[in-house]
């Protein structure tokens, strides 16, 4: 399975874009936490991928960006847009009502939703692009 992961610079660019759009300050508050967020979907332990499919990788990216709070502001928005971007780069389209997306983001940030919950939500609201190879 070929996976296109987001880089640290790409995630910072997403936060910078959202800062311009919504009027908050772009600032990396915790550099080490941002590195952990970037690495989380790629994590391998004892030679085994911790998150074996793309939707689970997207879920852990969203969870880590929401919970580790690497930016001064816009962490939930950055988490959601980074997750959407990751999915699109990997052949999925996320379609949900804004209220459902906000609800998931708030639950994730408040530790009421964890990786399995987010993954289940993404499976419900994501569809595979027709040109995506079957995994």
HURAQUI-V678162 format. One line per field, one symbol per residue. ss: DSSP state (~ for helix, > for strand, _ for the rest). phi: phi as a letter, one per 40 degrees, with the letter a starting at -180 (. if undefined). burial: # if it has 16 or more other ideal C-beta (glycine too) atoms within 10 Angstrom, else .. Layout:
# HURAQUI-V678162
ss: ???
phi: ???
burial: ???
This chain:
# HURAQUI-V678162
ss: _______~~~~~~~~~~~~~~~_____>__~~~~~~~~~~___>>__>>____~~~~~~~~~~~~~~~__>___~~~~~~~~~~~~~~~__>>>___~~~~~~~~~~~~_____~~~~~~~~~~~>>>_______
phi: .cbbcccdccccccccdccccbgbccaccbdccccccccdccdbbfgbccbcbcccccccccccccccfcbcagcccccccccccdcccbgbbcbacdccccdcccccccgcbbdcccdcccccbbbcccccccc
burial: .....#....#####..##......#......##..##.##.........#..##################.###############..###.#.#....#..##.###...#.#..##.##..##.#.......
